[in-house]
């Protein structure tokens, strides 16, 4: 005779054991996934804090370049009075371009392994996608390097003048996350150390050649256009999220 009660008990125990084994495996897998999600989310958020600083810093930097270009143009067109030394400094600073070291290792690791879904916050994912796939600031850099105004200034201005301005009045190094210093990366008071004769000669080069006026107008228009494109590329909610991330800085 078969002991059906014992058989059923064994069967139930066997099924229960298999079910519990699967559940334990699923729980362990979920726990590992959740842990990975927490780690990658925190890493991505930290990287985006730096990218948020890059975003604000580059906007401030190109604002400095633009204000110097406008200052030099106003002086050359006769709409404003500017001492010769201040003119050549502004004209030099109008040639500058900025770039930022990108912090994208976490994003690249997630996308290369198809694991972006580990980031459960949809706004964080959207922000990362737009920030790391945007070319607006790369276009600003490219425009700056290839600017016809920059080329003309570098060709016609004596190297001794360029070297002096670059050394005394060029870009200041800045630590990542230093929000207080953004507006003084380029636009700060300085003196070139050049002689009066060298300053007069450099200013004469700028004032005597109408091409500098034309190319400054072009430079100003290009900067404004590229800055506008940079703003348009990032949707309003992403821009707000970037700014909110900055509030989490140490």
C-alpha positions in Angstrom: 0.0 0.0 0.0 1.1 3.5 -0.8 1.3 6.0 2.0 -0.3 8.9 0.1 -0.2 11.3 3.0 3.6 10.9 3.3 4.0 11.2 -0.5 2.0 14.4 -0.6 3.9 15.8 2.3 7.2 15.0 0.6 5.9 16.5 -2.6 4.8 19.7 -0.9 8.1 19.9 0.9 10.0 19.4 -2.4 7.9 22.0 -4.2 8.2 24.4 -1.2 12.0 23.9 -1.1 12.3 24.6 -4.8 10.0 27.7 -4.5 11.9 29.0 -1.5 15.2 28.4 -3.3 14.0 30.4 -6.3 12.7 33.1 -4.0 16.0 33.3 -2.0 17.9 33.5 -5.3 15.5 36.3 -6.5 15.9 38.1 -3.3 19.6 37.9 -3.4 19.6 39.0 -7.1 17.3 41.9 -6.2 19.4 42.9 -3.3 22.6 42.9 -5.4 20.8 44.9 -8.1 19.5 47.4 -5.6 22.9 47.8 -4.2 24.4 48.4 -7.7 21.6 50.9 -8.3 22.5 52.8 -5.2 26.2 52.8 -6.0 25.8 53.9 -9.6 23.2 56.5 -8.8 25.5 58.0 -6.2 28.4 57.9 -8.6 26.4 59.5 -11.4 25.0 62.2 -9.1 28.6 63.0 -8.0 29.7 63.2 -11.7 26.8 65.4 -12.5 27.7 67.8 -9.7 30.9 68.4 -11.5 29.1 68.7 -14.9 26.8 71.2 -13.3 29.8 73.2 -12.3 31.2 72.9 -15.8 27.8 74.1 -17.2 27.7 77.2 -15.0 31.4 77.9 -15.3 31.4 77.8 -19.1 28.4 80.0 -19.2 30.2 82.5 -17.0 33.5 82.2 -18.9 31.9 82.9 -22.3 30.0 85.7 -20.7 33.4 87.2 -19.8 34.7 86.6 -23.3 31.6 88.3 -24.7 31.7 91.3 -22.4 35.4 91.9 -23.4 34.6 91.6 -27.1 31.7 94.1 -26.7 34.0 96.4 -24.7 36.7 96.3 -27.4 34.2 96.8 -30.2 32.6 99.8 -28.5 36.0 101.4 -28.1 37.0 100.7 -31.7 33.7 102.1 -33.1 34.1 105.2 -30.9 31.0 104.5 -28.8 33.1 104.3 -25.6 36.3 105.6 -24.2 38.9 103.0 -23.2 42.5 103.5 -22.4 44.9 101.8 -24.8 46.1 99.2 -22.3 42.5 98.3 -21.4 41.7 98.1 -25.1 44.4 95.6 -26.0 43.6 93.5 -22.9 39.9 93.4 -23.8 40.8 92.6 -27.5 43.1 89.8 -26.4 40.5 88.3 -24.0 37.9 88.4 -26.8 40.1 85.8 -28.6 39.9 83.3 -25.8 37.9 80.0 -25.6 37.1 77.7 -22.7 36.8 74.0 -22.3 36.0 71.6 -19.4 37.3 68.2 -18.3 34.3 65.9 -18.6 33.4 63.6 -15.8 31.6 60.8 -17.6 33.2 57.5 -16.5 30.0 56.4 -14.7 27.7 57.3 -17.6 30.0 55.6 -20.1 30.2 52.4 -17.9 26.4 52.3 -17.6 25.8 52.8 -21.3 28.5 50.5 -22.5 27.1 47.6 -20.4 23.5 48.4 -21.2 22.9 49.2 -17.5 21.5 52.7 -17.6 18.2 51.2 -16.2 20.0 50.9 -12.8 19.4 54.6 -12.5 15.8 54.5 -11.3 15.4 58.3 -11.1 14.0 59.2 -14.5 15.0 62.9 -14.2 18.6 61.9 -13.3 18.7 59.6 -16.4 17.3 62.4 -18.6 19.8 64.9 -17.3 22.7 62.5 -17.9 21.5 61.7 -21.4 21.3 65.4 -22.4 24.4 66.6 -20.6 26.7 63.8 -21.9 25.4 63.8 -25.4 25.3 67.5 -25.9 27.8 69.2 -28.3 26.9 72.8 -27.6 29.9 73.6 -25.5 32.1 71.6 -27.9 30.8 73.9 -30.7 31.7 76.9 -28.6 35.2 75.6 -28.2 35.5 74.8 -31.9 34.2 78.2 -32.9 36.7 79.9 -30.5 39.7 78.0 -31.9 38.8 78.7 -35.5 37.5 82.2 -34.9 38.5 84.5 -37.7 39.0 87.3 -35.2 41.3 85.1 -33.1 43.3 84.3 -36.2 43.6 87.9 -37.3 44.6 89.1 -33.8 47.2 86.3 -33.5 48.6 87.2 -36.9 48.8 90.9 -36.6 49.6 91.6 -32.9 53.3 91.4 -31.9 54.1 88.2 -30.0 55.7 90.1 -27.2 52.3 91.8 -26.6 50.4 88.6 -26.8 52.8 86.8 -24.4 52.7 89.7 -21.9 48.9 89.8 -21.9 48.6 86.1 -21.8 51.0 85.9 -18.8 49.5 88.8 -16.8 45.9 89.0 -17.9 45.0 85.5 -19.3 42.9 82.8 -17.9 43.2 82.1 -14.2 43.3 78.5 -13.1 40.3 77.5 -11.1 39.4 74.6 -8.9 36.4 72.5 -9.9 33.5 73.5 -7.7 34.8 77.0 -7.0 31.6 78.9 -7.8 32.8 82.1 -6.2 35.6 82.4 -8.7 33.7 81.8 -12.0 33.3 85.5 -12.9 37.0 86.2 -12.4 38.5 83.4 -14.5 39.1 85.9 -17.2 37.5 89.3 -16.3 39.7 90.8 -13.6 41.8 93.9 -13.2 45.4 93.5 -14.4 48.3 95.3 -16.0 50.4 94.0 -18.8 53.8 95.2 -17.8 54.4 96.5 -21.3 56.1 99.8 -22.0 54.1 102.8 -23.1 55.5 102.5 -26.5 54.5 98.9 -26.9 51.0 99.6 -25.6 50.6 102.6 -28.0 51.8 100.5 -31.0 49.5 97.6 -30.1 46.5 99.9 -29.8 47.4 101.6 -33.1 47.3 98.2 -34.8 43.8 97.6 -33.6 42.5 101.1 -34.3 44.0 101.4 -37.8 42.6 98.2 -39.3 38.8 98.1 -39.8 38.9 94.3 -40.1 39.1 94.1 -36.3 35.7 95.8 -36.1 34.1 93.5 -38.6 35.6 90.4 -37.1 34.7 91.4 -33.5 31.1 91.8 -34.7 31.2 88.3 -36.1 32.8 87.0 -33.0 30.1 88.5 -30.8 27.3 87.2 -33.0 28.9 83.7 -33.0 29.3 83.5 -29.2 25.7 84.7 -28.6 24.4 82.2 -31.1 26.4 79.2 -29.6 25.4 80.2 -26.1 21.8 80.3 -27.2 22.1 76.9 -28.7 23.6 75.6 -25.5 20.6 76.7 -23.6 18.2 75.4 -26.2 19.7 71.9 -26.2 19.1 71.4 -22.5 15.4 71.2 -21.8 14.0 73.6 -19.1 13.5 70.8 -16.6 17.0 69.5 -17.1 18.4 73.0 -16.6 16.5 73.2 -13.4 17.8 69.8 -12.3 21.4 70.8 -13.0 20.9 73.9 -10.9 19.3 71.9 -8.1 22.3 69.5 -8.2 24.6 72.4 -7.5 22.8 73.0 -4.2 24.1 69.6 -3.1 27.8 70.6 -3.4 29.9 70.3 -0.2 
